[in-house]
Amino acid sequence: MHLQIPKALIDSLQNVKGFDEDAFVKAHEQNEAITSIRYNPAKSAIDNLQSAINIPWCPHGFYLPERPSFTFDPLFHAGTYYVQEASSMFLWQMLKQTVGENLSGLKVLDLCAAPGGKSTLLASYFKDGLIVANEVIRSRANILVENITKWGSENVVVTNNDPKDFSKLKGFFDVILIDAPCSGSGLFRKDNDAINEWSEENVILCSRRQQRIAADVLPSLKEDGILIYSTCSYSKQEDEDILDWMISNHQLSTINCQPNEEWNIVETVSEKGAFGYRFYPDKIKGEGFFIAAFKKTDGETGDSYFSTSFVIPSKHESALAKEWIKEDDGLFLFKQNEKIIAIEERWKNDIVFLQNNLYLRKAGVALGSVKGNDFVPEHELALSSLMNDKIRKVELTKEQAIQYLQKKELVLEDDIKGWALATYLDKNLGWIKILHNRVNNYYPKEWRILKD
């Protein structure tokens, strides 16, 4: 299919470093289909990839030779990998060069997080930290919760707030990612509708919105904290001009990340000396992307937040819940309505502080609820890293796994009765309850596969 790139965009890029009009247009005319995934290191080995090529800037990222049907791959629903555009995985490299790899107890915000690609990357990178994944649009926050749940990390909080709400959290975060809403020109090859929606007026509107978002959230970044800014736009007004605006209006110093020359990522320098990194589809195997990093040179250093406003489960409830999770003295259990939730002990004060200032959609891992002497497990537990390995499992064939994910009836030849984990290739899919005459399917109704 021939893509008609807006002439106004082509004209605006003539003096932007790295732009080659002929090669750029040709790359869009060829419209090469590129499929890439990022594996979940907490759930997957990567030795079962055939003909896949590693994405050089992300150790868990791979290009696939063709696009499979992800909808009908049970491993996708089990959270063993995320389908993510290759260029955006450069975030891993940016973190490596700005934050480093000796990480312990950092608090990280993904401000514009849905559908969750970069949040799941952050959860894997900062596996010893606390990730706050925020999405302002409620419907998109639902998708974010689903993808975070499937990824299985217990160190993620999902919030549903406007960026201005974070200004109250003075100096709370060590790292903030603003993957800003943009005019979307970098997605023309993936999303043809993005061409119809693109306009010079929309670029200007997006630029103003990006400034407002950054101004709202920056008070919550601590002194010496790292700010990473990215878009999927080629437009200078949304990229280098925003970097200049940040330097002019906030106490930020630019960070030079020096990507490997062989990667063909174009390093640009804005008028005020800020480094940015451009991804052009004629130079790299991926879509259009822009990313930059700063260190904050003023502000507060963050405080300790103390509170005891938790509802604590009874000894009976805690004892039942702990039978379902790994032995771990570092976990703190609390109740929200009837659900028992687990978080790391060291984050409990931070969770309360966040709850007092933001609207939390998810925090930690919901384990389940107690009904008399019975424990009813939650889907989050099945997909989490907290799951007790001694819980009974029922291995499904691919056909059975698809039926389970469609929330259809299962017929199993199994002698065990009661709760069990439905698994596929030894990866947890969710809960079933085996009764004497049927199998109850507890896969979440709103997540089920609708196609046949």
N, C-alpha and C positions, 0 to 999 in steps of 0.2 A: 504494500500500500504506500502511495506517495504522500509524504508529509509536507504540507505547505507551511514553512516556518514564517512567522510574521516578519515582514520587511523592517518594521520599526525595531524589532529585536536585533536583527542582523546589523542594522545601521548603528545601534547603540553599542555594539560590541567591537566596532572596528578598531578602537584604540585600547582595548583591554588586552593585557598581556596574555599570550598563549592562544589568542583567537585566530584561527585560520579558516576563513570563510568557506573556501572550496572544500576542505577536508570536513569541516563541521556539517555543511549541507549534505555532502556525500554520505556521512555516517548516519544522518537521519533518513536519507533516501533508501539506504540499504536496510534500515530498520531491523538490525540484527537482534534476534531474541536471545537475551542473556539471562540465564537462571542461576541464582546463587543461594546457598543456604549457610547458616551458621549453626554448628553443632553445640549442644548443651553439654559442657564438660562434666557436669554433675550426674548426667544420665547416660552418656553415650561413649562408646569407643568409636574411633573413626576408621577402623580397619575393614569396614564393610562397604566402603565407597569404591565403586568400580568406575574407571575412566574419569574420575573427578580430579580437578586441578586445584591446588591450594591457592587461596587469595593471599598474595604476598604480605599484605599489611595486617592480616588478622589470622592468628594461628588456628582458629576454629572455623574459618570461612572457606568455602569451596564453591568453585564453578561446576555446574552439572552439564554433561554433554547434551542433555535435552530436558524438557520440562515434563516431569511425571504428573500424575493426578494426585496432588497432595491431599485432596479431600478424601480419597479412598486409600490413604496410607495410614494405618493405625499408629505408626511410630510418630507421625506428625501430631496426632491428637494426644499422644502420650508425653509430648513436650521434649522429645529427644533432639529436635532441631527447630530452627525458625527460618522461614523463607524471607531473606533480607537482601536488599540491593547491595552489590559489592562495594560501591564507592562509600556508602554510609558506614561500612564496617571500618573505615579508616579511623573512626573514633577510638578504636582499641589502640592504635599506634599513637594517637594524640595523648591518650591517658598515660601510656608508657613513657612518653617523653616529657610530660608536664607534671604528672603526679608521682611517677615512678612505680616501682614494683614492691617496695617494702611498705606494705599497707597494713594498717591495723586501726580499726575503730573509726574510720572516716564516715562522715554523713554527707550524702550525695543527693542532689535534686535533679530530676529530669522534668523540666517545667512543662513542656508541651509533648506529652509522652505517648499518647495513643497513635497507633495500635499497640505499641510495646516493643518494637524492634530494638531501639537503643536502650530501653529500660532493662530488657533481658540481657543485653550485652553488659550493661553496668552491673547487674546482679552477679554475672559471672566474673567480671573483673574485680569488683569490690566484694568478694565473697565473705570477707571479714568485716564488712561495713554495713551501714543502714542506708537503703535506697528509698527515696520518696519519689514516686512516679505520679505526676499530676496531669490531669486532663480537665479543661474547663467545660467541655461539652459533655453533657450527661450521657447521651447515647454512646459516644466514643469512649467514655469512661467504663461502660459495661464491657466493651471489647478489650480494653486494657486489663480489667480485672480477669477476664477469661484467659488472656495470653500469659499474664503473670502467674496465675494459678497453674496453668499447664507447665510453665517453666519449673515450678516446684521450689523456688527459693523461699526460705522462711524469713529473709532479711529485707523484705519489700513492703512498703506502705503505699497504698493507692489513695490519692486524694482527688477531690473534684472541686477545684477552686479557681477563682480568677487570680491572675498573677499578682494583683495588688494586695491580695490577702497575705502574701508571703512577706510583705514589708514589715509586718509585726514581729517576725522571727529574726531579730537583730543578731547578725553574726552567727547564725545557727549552722550553716552548711560549710563544709570544706571544699566542695566541688559543686558547681552548677552547670548544667547543660541547657542551653536554649537552642533547641532545634526549631527555629522560628517558622510560624506560618508564612508562606511566601507565594509569589506569583506562579511558581511551579514550572518554569521553562526547562528545568533540568529533567523533567519527567515526560517530555513530549513523546519520546520513543515508546515509553511504557503505557502512557495514558493519552490517547488521541484527544480526549475531551479537554485536556489541559491546554491544547492549542486554541480551542474555541473560547476558553475562559480567559486567555491571556490578553492583556491590553496595557498600554503605557499608564493609563489611569490606575489600573490595579497595582502596578509596580509601585506607584507613588503611595497608594493607600497602604500597601504592605510595608513599605519603608517606615511610614509613620507608626504603624502598629508595632513593628519590631522595636522602634525606639521606646515606645510606651511600655512594652513588655520588659525590656531590659531595665528601664528606670524603676519599674515597680519591684523587680525581684532583687536588684543588686544590694539593698540594705541587708538582706538575709545571708549574704556571702561574707565570711569572716575575713579579717585582715590576713594577707598572704594566701587567701583562697584562690582556687583556679576557676575561671569562667571559660567555658567553651561555647562558641557561637557557630551555628551552621544553618545553611539553607539548601534547598534544591533549586536554586535560581541562579542564572548566569548574570543577572542585571547588577551593574556596579552600584546602583542606588540601594540595593538590598544586601550588598556584600561589603566592598571596600568603604563605601560611604558610611555604612553603619559602624564599621570599625573606627573611622575617624570621629564620628559622633560620640562613640563610647570614650575614646581617649580625651576628647575635648570637654566632655561633661562629667566624667567620673574618674576617680583615681585608679587607673588601670595601666599596667605596663605590658607591652606586647611580648609574646613568646615565639621564638623562631624554632620550629620543629624539625627542619631539615630532613625531609623524606628522601629515601633512596632515589638517586637519579634514574635508575633503571625502571622505576615505576611510572615515569612520565607525568607525574603530578606537577602542575605549574605553580610555583611559588610567586606570589605577587606581593608588592609592598604599596600600601596606600599612601596618600599624600602626606599624612602625618606619621608615616613610618611603621604602620602596623602590618605584620605578616599575615597573609591569608593563603589558602591552598585551594586551587581550582582543579576540578576534574572534568575534562572534556571527553565526550564519547569517541572522538577521532584519535585520542591519545592513550586512553586506558580502556580496559574491558569493564565497562560499567556505565552508569548514567551520570547526568550532570549533578555536581555537588560542590559546595563551598564550605570551608571550615577554618576557624581561627581560634586562638587561645590567648588568654590574658591572665596576669596575676594581679589581684587587688592589693593596692598599696596603702590603703587606710581602712578604717572601719573597726568594728568591735571584734573581739577574739572569740566570742561565744561563751556562754555561761553553762553551769550545771543547772538542770531543772529538776526540782524535787516535788513529788506529789505522791499521795497514797490513795488516790481516788479510783481504786480498782475494786470490782466485786470478785472476791476470791472463792473458788469452788470449795465445797466441803471436803473433808478427808475422804469420805466415801466416793465422791465424784472424781477427785484427783486420782485415787487409787485405780478406779475403773479406766480413766483416760490413759494413765501411764502404762497400762497393759498393752496399749496399741502403738506406743512410740518407743524409740530406742532409749536406752538408759543414758540420760544426759543431765548432769547436775546443773548445767548452765541455762536450763529452760525455766521460764516463769509462766505459770498458768493463771489465766483470769477468765471471767465470764462476761459475755455480752448477750443480753437476754438469756436464752437457754444454752447457747453455744459456749463450749470451753475452747479457749484460744491459747496457743503457745507462741511465745516470743523469747528471744534471748534475754536473760535476766538483766544484762547491762543496758538494754534499750528501754526498759520499762518506764523510766522517768521521761525519756524523750517521747515515747508514744503518748503519754498523758499530756505532755506539753503540746504536741501536735494536735491531739484531740481537742484541747481547750481553745485552739486557734484556727483549726481547719475542719473541713468536712471529710472525714475518713470513710472510704469505701471498703478498705481492706487493710488489716494490719496483722502481720505474722501469719500463722496457719490455724484455721478453724479445724479442731480435732473432731468434734462431735458433741452430742448432748446425751445426758443421762435420763433414762426413763425407768424409774424404779431401780431394779438391779441390772438393767440392761444398758449397754452403751451403743448409741446409734452413730456410726462414723460419718464424717463429712467427706465430700468429694475432694476437697483441698488436701486432706490428710493422705488420700490414696496417691496423689501426684507429688507429694512433698518428699524432702530428704529426711523427714522425721520418722517415716514409716518403720515400724518394727519388722525386721526381716522374718520373724517367726509367724507372722500372720499368714493364714492359709491362702494359697493361690490356686487359681484354676487357669491353666494355659489354654488359650483359644486359638483355633485355626484363623487364617486371614478372613475366611468367609464368616466365621462366627464373630470375629472382632468387628467386622463391618456391621453385622446385625446388631451387636451390642451398641455400637456408636450411633446407629439409627434408632436406638431405643426400642428395638423389636424384641419379641419373645425369643428366649434362648432355650434350646433343648440340650441338656448336658447329661452325659452318662457318668455320674460321679456319686460316690457313696457319701461324701461329707454333707453335712447339713449346717445351716447357719450362714453367717457372714463370711465372704471370701473376696479376695481381689481377683478381678478379671485381668489377665495379662496377655500380652502378645509379644513373642520373642523375649520373654522375661521382663518386659517393660509394663508398668502398671497403667491400666486404662481407667479403672474405677471399681465401684462396688457392685456386687451381686449378693442376693440372699437366697440360699438354696433351701427350699421347703420340700416336704415329702411328695408333692404332686406338681410343683412348678418352680421356676426360677424368677425371682423378682429382679428387674433391671433398674438400678439406681443411677444410671447415667443422667446428668442434668438435662432436663427437657429442652431448655433454651439453647443448648450447645449441640443438639443431635444433628447428624447428617440428614438433610432433607431430600437429597437426590437418591434415586434408586439405581 
